[in-house]
Protein backbone atom coordinates (compact mmCIF):
# COMPACT_ATOMS: atom_id res chain seq x y z
CA UNK A 1 0.00 0.00 0.00
CA UNK A 2 1.45 3.36 -1.02
CA UNK A 3 1.93 6.31 1.26
CA UNK A 4 -1.12 8.60 1.54
CA UNK A 5 -0.47 12.29 2.16
CA UNK A 6 -3.24 14.70 3.16
CA UNK A 7 -3.52 18.06 1.43
CA UNK A 8 -4.69 21.14 3.32
CA UNK A 9 -7.27 23.46 1.77
CA UNK A 10 -7.64 27.11 2.76
CA UNK A 11 -11.40 26.79 2.32
CA UNK A 12 -12.50 23.13 2.59
CA UNK A 13 -16.07 24.05 1.60
CA UNK A 14 -14.81 24.75 -1.94
CA UNK A 15 -13.75 21.19 -2.61
CA UNK A 16 -16.63 20.56 -5.04
CA UNK A 17 -15.80 23.71 -7.02
CA UNK A 18 -12.15 22.66 -7.23
CA UNK A 19 -12.96 19.22 -8.57
CA UNK A 20 -15.75 20.38 -10.88
CA UNK A 21 -19.02 18.80 -11.95
CA UNK A 22 -18.94 15.02 -11.53
CA UNK A 23 -15.35 15.39 -10.29
CA UNK A 24 -14.32 16.18 -13.86
CA UNK A 25 -11.08 17.88 -12.78
CA UNK A 26 -9.88 14.86 -10.83
CA UNK A 27 -8.24 13.18 -13.84
CA UNK A 28 -6.50 16.44 -14.76
CA UNK A 29 -4.84 16.66 -11.34
CA UNK A 30 -3.84 12.99 -11.52
CA UNK A 31 -2.39 13.38 -15.01
CA UNK A 32 -0.31 16.42 -14.02
CA UNK A 33 0.97 15.00 -10.73
CA UNK A 34 1.34 11.39 -11.87
CA UNK A 35 -0.31 10.06 -8.73
CA UNK A 36 -3.78 9.04 -7.60
CA UNK A 37 -5.83 11.87 -6.09
CA UNK A 38 -8.95 11.20 -4.03
CA UNK A 39 -10.96 12.87 -1.33
CA UNK A 40 -13.01 11.83 1.65
CA UNK A 41 -15.45 14.41 2.92
CA UNK A 42 -13.54 17.70 2.89
CA UNK A 43 -10.11 16.08 2.93
CA UNK A 44 -7.94 15.47 -0.14
CA UNK A 45 -5.26 12.76 -0.30
CA UNK A 46 -2.40 11.90 -2.64
CA UNK A 47 -1.39 8.26 -2.93
CA UNK A 48 2.24 7.14 -3.37
CA UNK A 49 3.42 10.72 -3.30
CA UNK A 50 6.44 12.55 -1.91
CA UNK A 51 6.39 15.75 0.14
CA UNK A 52 7.54 17.92 -2.81
CA UNK A 53 4.50 16.96 -4.89
CA UNK A 54 2.20 17.40 -1.92
CA UNK A 55 3.43 20.96 -1.36
CA UNK A 56 3.13 21.75 -5.07
CA UNK A 57 -0.44 20.43 -5.07
CA UNK A 58 -1.29 22.57 -2.05
CA UNK A 59 0.05 25.66 -3.86
CA UNK A 60 -1.99 24.79 -6.96
CA UNK A 61 -5.16 24.37 -4.94
CA UNK A 62 -4.53 27.64 -3.09
CA UNK A 63 -4.17 29.49 -6.40
CA UNK A 64 -7.33 27.87 -7.73
CA UNK A 65 -9.22 28.85 -4.59
CA UNK A 66 -8.18 32.45 -5.28
CA UNK A 67 -9.52 32.13 -8.83
CA UNK A 68 -12.83 30.84 -7.47
CA UNK A 69 -13.04 33.84 -5.13
CA UNK A 70 -12.60 36.09 -8.18
CA UNK A 71 -15.45 34.34 -9.99
CA UNK A 72 -13.57 31.89 -12.22
CA UNK A 73 -14.40 28.22 -11.77
CA UNK A 74 -11.40 25.95 -12.47
CA UNK A 75 -11.46 23.87 -15.62
CA UNK A 76 -8.76 21.74 -17.26
CA UNK A 77 -7.19 24.70 -19.12
CA UNK A 78 -6.86 26.86 -16.01
CA UNK A 79 -5.58 23.95 -13.92
CA UNK A 80 -2.86 23.19 -16.48
CA UNK A 81 -1.91 26.86 -16.68
CA UNK A 82 -1.60 27.24 -12.90
CA UNK A 83 0.35 23.98 -12.68
CA UNK A 84 2.72 25.13 -15.45
CA UNK A 85 3.55 28.41 -13.74
CA UNK A 86 4.00 26.96 -10.25
CA UNK A 87 5.88 23.86 -11.40
CA UNK A 88 8.34 26.21 -13.13
CA UNK A 89 8.44 28.27 -9.90
CA UNK A 90 7.09 31.35 -11.68
CA UNK A 91 4.85 32.83 -9.00
CA UNK A 92 4.82 36.17 -10.83
CA UNK A 93 3.27 34.46 -13.88
CA UNK A 94 0.68 32.82 -11.66
CA UNK A 95 -0.20 36.24 -10.22
CA UNK A 96 -0.63 37.72 -13.72
CA UNK A 97 -2.95 34.86 -14.65
CA UNK A 98 -4.98 35.44 -11.49
CA UNK A 99 -5.20 39.21 -11.76
CA UNK A 100 -6.12 39.46 -15.45
CA UNK A 101 -9.73 39.67 -16.58
CA UNK A 102 -12.03 41.67 -18.85
CA UNK A 103 -15.17 43.27 -17.43
CA UNK A 104 -17.60 44.41 -20.14
CA UNK A 105 -20.13 47.05 -19.02
CA UNK A 106 -23.57 45.44 -19.21
CA UNK A 107 -21.95 42.20 -20.30
CA UNK A 108 -23.15 38.68 -19.65
CA UNK A 109 -20.01 37.52 -17.89
CA UNK A 110 -16.55 38.39 -16.68
CA UNK A 111 -13.95 37.14 -19.16
CA UNK A 112 -10.81 35.38 -17.94
CA UNK A 113 -7.73 34.21 -19.85
CA UNK A 114 -7.19 30.48 -19.52
CA UNK A 115 -3.43 30.36 -20.05
CA UNK A 116 -0.44 32.51 -19.12
CA UNK A 117 0.13 33.70 -22.68
CA UNK A 118 -3.53 34.54 -23.04
CA UNK A 119 -3.09 36.73 -19.95
CA UNK A 120 -0.12 38.42 -21.63
CA UNK A 121 -2.34 38.99 -24.66
CA UNK A 122 -5.09 40.64 -22.61
CA UNK A 123 -2.54 42.87 -20.86
CA UNK A 124 -0.93 43.80 -24.18
CA UNK A 125 -4.27 45.03 -25.53
CA UNK A 126 -4.72 47.12 -22.38
CA UNK A 127 -1.37 48.86 -22.83
CA UNK A 128 -0.65 49.00 -26.59
CA UNK A 129 -2.39 50.67 -29.51
CA UNK A 130 -1.38 47.89 -31.88
CA UNK A 131 -1.19 44.19 -30.98
CA UNK A 132 -0.61 41.19 -33.22
CA UNK A 133 -1.89 37.84 -31.95
CA UNK A 134 -0.56 34.87 -33.89
CA UNK A 135 -1.43 31.26 -33.16
CA UNK A 136 -3.41 28.18 -34.18
CA UNK A 137 -7.16 27.72 -34.04
CA UNK A 138 -8.77 27.70 -30.62
CA UNK A 139 -6.21 29.80 -28.77
CA UNK A 140 -8.60 32.66 -28.00
CA UNK A 141 -7.14 35.19 -30.44
CA UNK A 142 -10.47 36.52 -31.71
CA UNK A 143 -12.45 35.78 -28.55
CA UNK A 144 -10.26 37.88 -26.26
CA UNK A 145 -9.85 40.67 -28.83
CA UNK A 146 -13.63 41.01 -29.13
CA UNK A 147 -14.00 41.05 -25.33
CA UNK A 148 -11.48 43.88 -25.01
CA UNK A 149 -13.05 45.75 -27.94
CA UNK A 150 -16.53 45.63 -26.39
CA UNK A 151 -15.14 46.72 -23.04
CA UNK A 152 -13.46 49.70 -24.70
CA UNK A 153 -16.47 50.77 -26.76
CA UNK A 154 -19.10 50.24 -24.05
CA UNK A 155 -16.88 52.12 -21.58
CA UNK A 156 -16.84 54.97 -24.15
CA UNK A 157 -13.07 54.87 -24.47
CA UNK A 158 -13.56 54.36 -28.23
CA UNK A 159 -16.48 55.63 -30.30
CA UNK A 160 -17.00 52.52 -32.44
CA UNK A 161 -15.87 48.97 -33.15
CA UNK A 162 -14.79 48.09 -36.69
CA UNK A 163 -14.52 44.43 -37.70
CA UNK A 164 -12.69 43.53 -40.86
CA UNK A 165 -11.01 40.61 -42.59
CA UNK A 166 -10.03 39.44 -46.06
CA UNK A 167 -13.35 37.89 -47.03
CA UNK A 168 -12.29 35.48 -49.76
CA UNK A 169 -9.17 33.40 -49.28
CA UNK A 170 -7.26 34.18 -52.47
CA UNK A 171 -9.03 37.31 -53.66
CA UNK A 172 -11.92 39.49 -52.62
CA UNK A 173 -14.54 38.93 -55.30
CA UNK A 174 -17.86 39.53 -53.56
CA UNK A 175 -19.90 40.42 -56.61
CA UNK A 176 -21.41 37.00 -57.15
CA UNK A 177 -22.90 36.86 -53.64
CA UNK A 178 -26.55 37.99 -53.17
CA UNK A 179 -27.55 41.00 -51.09
CA UNK A 180 -25.98 44.31 -50.16
CA UNK A 181 -22.39 44.71 -48.95
CA UNK A 182 -23.22 43.94 -45.32
CA UNK A 183 -25.14 40.80 -46.27
CA UNK A 184 -22.27 39.69 -48.51
CA UNK A 185 -19.59 39.97 -45.87
CA UNK A 186 -21.65 38.89 -42.85
CA UNK A 187 -20.98 35.12 -43.26
CA UNK A 188 -17.24 35.76 -43.26
CA UNK A 189 -17.49 37.66 -39.97
CA UNK A 190 -19.66 35.05 -38.24
CA UNK A 191 -16.88 34.05 -35.80
CA UNK A 192 -16.67 37.65 -34.60
CA UNK A 193 -20.43 37.78 -34.11
CA UNK A 194 -20.35 34.46 -32.25
CA UNK A 195 -17.89 36.01 -29.81
CA UNK A 196 -19.94 39.19 -29.36
CA UNK A 197 -23.11 37.19 -28.74
CA UNK A 198 -21.30 35.32 -25.96
CA UNK A 199 -20.48 38.61 -24.20
CA UNK A 200 -23.47 40.94 -24.49
CA UNK A 201 -27.27 40.52 -24.65
CA UNK A 202 -28.78 40.29 -28.16
CA UNK A 203 -30.69 43.55 -27.73
CA UNK A 204 -27.45 45.39 -26.88
CA UNK A 205 -25.78 43.99 -29.98
CA UNK A 206 -28.71 45.01 -32.20
CA UNK A 207 -28.74 48.50 -30.71
CA UNK A 208 -25.01 48.93 -31.33
CA UNK A 209 -25.43 47.84 -34.94
CA UNK A 210 -28.41 50.15 -35.50
CA UNK A 211 -26.46 53.10 -34.07
CA UNK A 212 -23.42 52.20 -36.21
CA UNK A 213 -21.33 51.66 -33.11
CA UNK A 214 -20.40 48.34 -34.70
CA UNK A 215 -19.30 48.42 -38.32
CA UNK A 216 -18.38 45.54 -40.57
CA UNK A 217 -16.02 46.43 -43.38
CA UNK A 218 -14.33 44.22 -45.98
CA UNK A 219 -10.61 44.87 -45.95
CA UNK A 220 -10.60 45.72 -49.65
CA UNK A 221 -13.11 48.55 -49.00
CA UNK A 222 -10.98 50.32 -46.39
CA UNK A 223 -8.54 51.96 -48.78
CA UNK A 224 -8.51 55.73 -48.45
CA UNK A 225 -10.19 55.82 -45.03
CA UNK A 226 -8.75 57.22 -41.80
CA UNK A 227 -10.00 55.39 -38.72
CA UNK A 228 -10.03 57.69 -35.68
CA UNK A 229 -11.16 56.96 -32.09
CA UNK A 230 -12.01 53.37 -33.06
CA UNK A 231 -11.22 49.88 -31.91
CA UNK A 232 -10.39 47.85 -35.02
CA UNK A 233 -10.03 44.08 -35.28
CA UNK A 234 -8.44 42.60 -38.39
CA UNK A 235 -9.23 38.89 -38.27
CA UNK A 236 -7.74 36.06 -40.38
CA UNK A 237 -4.84 38.36 -41.19
CA UNK A 238 -2.72 35.51 -42.54
CA UNK A 239 -4.75 35.86 -45.75
CA UNK A 240 -3.93 39.52 -46.30
CA UNK A 241 -1.35 40.30 -48.96
CA UNK A 242 1.67 42.42 -48.11
CA UNK A 243 0.03 45.40 -49.82
CA UNK A 244 -3.24 44.93 -47.95
CA UNK A 245 -1.48 44.73 -44.58
CA UNK A 246 0.42 47.96 -45.23
CA UNK A 247 -2.79 49.61 -46.40
CA UNK A 248 -4.64 48.53 -43.26
CA UNK A 249 -1.94 49.63 -40.83
CA UNK A 250 -1.71 53.07 -42.43
CA UNK A 251 -5.48 53.60 -41.95
CA UNK A 252 -5.06 53.88 -38.18
CA UNK A 253 -5.82 57.41 -37.06
CA UNK A 254 -5.58 59.35 -33.82
CA UNK A 255 -7.00 57.57 -30.78
CA UNK A 256 -7.47 54.28 -32.60
CA UNK A 257 -6.49 50.90 -31.22
CA UNK A 258 -6.06 47.83 -33.41
CA UNK A 259 -5.71 44.09 -32.84
CA UNK A 260 -4.57 41.88 -35.72
CA UNK A 261 -5.16 38.15 -35.40
CA UNK A 262 -4.11 35.26 -37.60
CA UNK A 263 -2.88 31.70 -37.94
CA UNK A 264 0.24 31.45 -40.07
CA UNK A 265 -0.23 27.69 -40.39
CA UNK A 266 -3.45 28.23 -42.39
CA UNK A 267 -2.48 30.61 -45.17
CA UNK A 268 -4.85 30.25 -48.14
CA UNK A 269 -3.11 32.62 -50.54
CA UNK A 270 -1.68 31.06 -53.74
CA UNK A 271 1.83 31.57 -52.39
CA UNK A 272 2.65 31.48 -48.67
CA UNK A 273 5.26 34.20 -49.10
CA UNK A 274 2.54 36.66 -50.14
CA UNK A 275 1.10 36.76 -46.61
CA UNK A 276 1.11 40.22 -45.10
CA UNK A 277 1.07 38.74 -41.61
CA UNK A 278 4.27 36.79 -42.19
CA UNK A 279 5.84 39.87 -43.74
CA UNK A 280 4.90 42.24 -40.93
CA UNK A 281 6.54 40.15 -38.21
CA UNK A 282 10.03 40.89 -39.49
CA UNK A 283 9.25 44.48 -40.49
CA UNK A 284 7.67 45.72 -37.25
CA UNK A 285 9.19 43.49 -34.56
CA UNK A 286 11.71 46.17 -33.53
CA UNK A 287 9.05 48.82 -32.79
CA UNK A 288 8.69 48.88 -29.01
CA UNK A 289 5.16 50.31 -29.05
CA UNK A 290 3.85 47.23 -30.89
CA UNK A 291 3.35 43.87 -29.20
CA UNK A 292 3.47 40.47 -30.90
CA UNK A 293 1.85 37.69 -28.88
CA UNK A 294 2.57 34.17 -30.14
CA UNK A 295 0.16 31.52 -28.90
CA UNK A 296 0.72 27.76 -29.17
CA UNK A 297 -1.03 24.44 -28.80
CA UNK A 298 -0.83 24.71 -25.00
CA UNK A 299 -3.11 27.78 -25.26
CA UNK A 300 -5.87 25.95 -27.13
CA UNK A 301 -9.09 26.15 -25.11
CA UNK A 302 -11.49 24.21 -27.32
CA UNK A 303 -12.13 20.48 -27.15
CA UNK A 304 -8.94 18.81 -25.80
CA UNK A 305 -8.82 16.90 -29.07
CA UNK A 306 -8.05 20.18 -30.87
CA UNK A 307 -4.86 20.55 -28.82
CA UNK A 308 -3.74 17.10 -29.94
CA UNK A 309 -4.58 17.89 -33.57
CA UNK A 310 -2.57 21.12 -33.48
CA UNK A 311 0.36 19.29 -31.86
CA UNK A 312 0.26 16.58 -34.53
CA UNK A 313 0.30 19.12 -37.36
CA UNK A 314 3.20 21.02 -35.76
CA UNK A 315 5.17 17.77 -35.39
CA UNK A 316 4.47 16.89 -39.03
CA UNK A 317 5.79 20.27 -40.20
CA UNK A 318 9.00 19.75 -38.22
CA UNK A 319 9.68 16.35 -39.84
N, C-alpha and C positions, 0 to 999 in steps of 0.2 A: 504494500500500500504506500503510495507516494505521500510526501509531506504536504499538508494542507495549511496555507497561510491565510489568515483573515485580513481583509482590507477595510480600512476605516473610511467612512463617508462623513463629510461635513454635515450633510442633511440627509439622514437615512430615509426620510419620508419621500425622497425623490428617486428611490431605486427603480420604480416602474418607468419613470421618464427617461432614466439613463439607459435602460435596457430596451425601451421601445415597445410598440404593440406586439403582442405575442412573443416577447423576448427576442425580437428580430435583430437587435444589436449584439446579442450574445455571441454569435458565430464570428462577428467582426472582431470583437475583443480577443477571442480564442485564436483567430488566424494571425493577428498582429503579435500576440504574446507567445504563441506556440505552446500554450498550456490550456488545460481545461479550466473554465470559469463557471462557477455556479453560485447560487445564493439560497439561503434559508432564512425566511422572514426578511428582516432588514439587514442581514449580514451577507457579505460577499466573500467567497473563498477562491483561492487559486490552488490548484493541485499540482504537485511535483514542480514546485517553483522555488527559485532562490529569492533572497531578500532584495536584490537589485531590481528584479522584475516587479516584486511587490510594491516597492517604493515608486517605481515608474508608473505602475497602474494607479496608485493612489493619486499621483500628480495629474494623470490623465482625467480621472474621475473628478478631481477638484476643479480642473479647467472646465469640464463639461457641465458641472453644477453651476459655474459662473455663467456659462452660455444659457442655461435654462433660466436663470434669474433675469437675464436680459431679454428673454422671450424666444430663444432659438432652441427648439428641441433637437437633440442629437440624432443624426442619421449616419449611415456608413461613411459618407464623404467627409463630414465634419470630424468624426472619430479618427479617420485615417489622417486628416490634416493635423489634428492636435497631437496624435501619436508621432507623426513625422517631425514636428517642431520640437517636442519634448525629448524624443529619443536622440535627436541631434544636439540636445542641450541648448536649444535656441529659444529661451524664455521670451526674448524680445519679439520674436516672430509670433509666438503664441499670444502675446498681448495684442499685437496688431490684428490678428485674426479675431480676437475677442472684442476689440473696441471698434471694429469697422462695421458699419451698417448704413443703409439708405432709408430714410424716412420720407415718404412722399405725402405731402399735404392732401388730406382727403382720400388717401390710398387705402387699398384693401388689406395691406399687410406691410410689415417691416421687412426689408430685404437684407439678407445676410450673405456675404461671400462664403463659399464652402471649401475653399482651399487658401493656402497662404498667398499664392500668386494672384488669385482672384481678389484678395484683400489689397494687394499692391495695386492692382488694376483700379479698384474703386478709389483708393487714395490718390492715384495719379490723376483721375478725372477731376477730383476735388481741387487739385493744385495746379494743373496744367491746362492751357488753352487748346492744345493739340496732343492727342494720345492715339497711338496705333496699338491695336490689340490683335495679335497674330497667333493662331492656334487651330487645332482640329475641331471638328464638329462636337458640340456638346460641352464646350468648356466655359460657357456663360458669356462669351464675347458680346453678343447682341443683347442678351437678357439684362446684363448689368449696365450696359450703355443706355438702354431705354429707361431703366429705373433712375439713373442719374439725370437723364434728360428731363423726365417728368418731374422729378424733384426740383430741378432748376427752373423749369417753366412755371409750375404751379406755385413756386415760392416767389415768382415774379422777378427772378434774377435774370431771366432771358425772356424776350417778348414772344418768341415762337419756337416750335420744334420743326425742323426740316428733315425729312427722311428721304434718302436717295440711294440708288444703287445702279450698276449697269444691268439693264433689264433683260437683255438677251445675251447669251454667253459669248458669242463670237461676233456680235454686231448688234446694233440697236434698231432693228427694223420693226417698228410697232404698227405700221400702216395696215397690215392684214388683220389685226385684231379688231373685233367689234367695239363700239362705244366711244365715249370721249376719252381724252388723255388720262383722266383719273381712273376710269374704268379699265383702260388698257394696262396701266402699270400696277393697279391694285393687287393682282395675283402674285406679282413678283415681290411685293412688300408684305405679303401675308405673315411671314415670321415676325416682322416688326409689330404688326397688329396683334399677333398672338401674345407677344410680350406685354404690350400695353393693356390688353384685356385682362391679363393676370394681375395688374397693379392697380387699376382704377375702375370704378363702376362704369357700366356701359353708357349711362346717361351723361357722365362726365366726359367720356371719350367723344360722344356725338356732339356735345356742346362745344368742345374744343375744335372739332372739325368744322362745325357750322360757323364758328367765329374766326376761322382761318388761323387758329393758334397752332394747329398741326397742318403741315403742308407736305404732300408727297410730290416729289419732283424727279423725273428721270435724269440721270446724270448728263445725258446728251443735251438736255434742254437748259442746263445751268450756265452755259457759256454767255459771257457778257454781264452776268449779274454780280452784284456786291451784296454779300449776306452780312448784315449788321445786327448786333444784339440778338443773335439766334443761338440755338443749340442744334448742331448739324450732325447727323449720323450717316456716314457712308458705309453701307453694308456690302458684303461680298466683293470687297475691294481687290481681291486677287484677279478679278476679271476686268479691271480697268486697264486700258493701255497706258503707256508712259505719258502720252500727250494728255489723256483724260485726267490722270492723277495730277499732273502739273496744273491743268486748268482748274480742277476742283480746289486745290490748295490755295490758288491765287484768287479764289472767290471770297475768301474769309475776310470779313470787314471788322471794324472796330466793335469790341464787346462780344465777339462771337467765339464760341467754343465748339470744337469739332472732335469727334471720335471716329476713327477709321478702323473697321474690322475686316478680317479676311483669313482665309485658310490657304496657305501657299502650297498645300498638298492637293488642292482641288482646283487647279487653274484650267479653265475651259477655252482659253484663247488658242488659236491655231498653233502658235509657238509660245512655249513657256517663257522665253526671254522677253516677250512683249509685255509681260505683266508690270503694271505701274507700281504695284505693291512690292514686288521683289526689287524693283529699281530704287524705290524711295528709301529702302532700308539703308543702303550704302550712301545715298546722297545726303540724308538728313540726320544720320545717327550721331553726328558730332555737335548738333545744336542742343544746348543744354536745356532750353525751354520746352523741348519736345520729348515725350516719353514713349518708349517702345516696350510693350509688355508681351512677352512670349509665353504662351500657355502650352502645356503638354498633356499627354494622356492621363497623367495623375490628376489633372484638373477637370477631367470629364465628369459631369454630374448627371448624366442621363442613365439609362439602364446600364448596370455594371458590364453587360455584354459589349456595350459600345467601347468601353475602355480597352477591353481585350482586342476588339477589332482594330482600333487605332494602333495599339501596340504591335499587332501582327503586320499591319501595313508599314509601320515605321521600320520594323525588323526586315521586311522584304526589300525596302528601298536601300538598306544598308548592305545587303548581300551583293 
